[in-house]
Every structure is written in structure tokens, then in C-alpha cells.
């Protein structure tokens, strides 16, 4: 899919993996896998952010929420699922922009 940020399918794929891992109850595994998203997203920032700063910010906020949920001292599976779903939605909804 294109979003003014180009092809985000690689990020989408990582988030899908994290959701699949989290759905099995392996939150430490999901926390490990989301680090791959964080690294890739941070490395892509210089290229992506100028293309559509508002949309980049929306996805970045959703990513921060998901990272926080997974890195909580005692992660709440419901919060993890909610924040991962929001991140997935931010990645796939071309009209999503942070308020």
C-alpha cells in the first residue's frame, strides 16, 4: 500500500508478526520482535518523515504506544493487543493523522 510514505508493507509485516506472537501469550517474544520494527522505523525516519510529516507522526505515536505497552513492567495483554491493533491501523489507513 502507498500512503504518501511509500511502501510500508515491511513494517506492516513486522507488526503482524508481533500480533501473532502476542496472541499466543508470548509477550516477551512479542517485545523482542517489536524491537525489529523500532530499529527499521528509526532507520527509515530520515527518508519517510519529510514525505508526510503528519502521517509519519501518527504512525510514530502508535508505535510508541505499542512499545510502551510491551515494555511495561508487567505487560497487560489487552493493552498490548489494543496498541498493536492501533499501530496496524495507523500503518494501513492512509487518512490516519494524529490529532
N, C-alpha and C positions, 0 to 999 in steps of 0.2 A: 504494500500500500504506500501511497505517497501522501505527504501531509504538509508540504511546504518545508519539510525537513528531509525529504527524500525517503529512501527505503529504510524503514525501521524494523523490518522483519527479523533481523538478527537479535534485536533487543526483545522483541515480542516472543521469540523462541525461548530465550533465557527465562523470561517471566513465566511462560507456560511450564517450563521445567521446574521452576521454583514452586509453582502452584501444585504441580503433580507430586513433588516431594513433600510439601506441607500437608497435602491431603492424606498422605499415608501416616501422618503424625510425626514424621521425622523433621522436627523444627530445627535441630542443629544442622542437619543436612541441607535444609532449605536456606538457612543462614549462610552456609558455606557457598551454595550455588549463587545466591543473590550477590555475593561479592564479585562474581564474574560480570554481572550486569553493571555494578557500580564502577568497576575498572573500565569496562568498554564505554560506558556512558561518559565518564570523566575524560577518557582519551578522545572521544568524538566531540566534546563540547566546543572546542575552538572552531570546528567546521560547521557544526549544527546550529549553535546559538545565534550567530549572525543571520542565518537564513530566515528565522522566525523566532525572535526572542520571547514573545509571549507564549507561543506554543511550547518552546523549549522549557520555559519556566514552569508551565503546567505539569509537564512530564517530570521535571526535576523535583517539584514539590511532592508529587505522588510517589516518586522513587524514595525520597527522604522519609516519607511516612511508612512505607513498606520496610525500609532498612531499620527504622526505629522500632517497629513492631517486632521484627525478627531478632533485634539485638537487645530487647528488653531483658531485664534480669530473669524474669520468668515470662517468656512469651505467651500471650493469650491466643490460642488457635483461632478464635473468632476474629480478633483484631488483625491477625496475620492474613487470614482469608479475605477480610474486607479491604485491607490496604493493597493486597496483591491484585484483587479484582479492580480496584480503583486505578492502579498503575496500568493494568492491561487495558482498561477503558481509555485512559489518557493516551496510551500509545496508538490505539486503533481509531479513536474518534477525532477526525481531522478538525472538527469545530471546537474541541475542548480547549478552553483557555482559562487560566486561573482568574478568579475574580479579584 
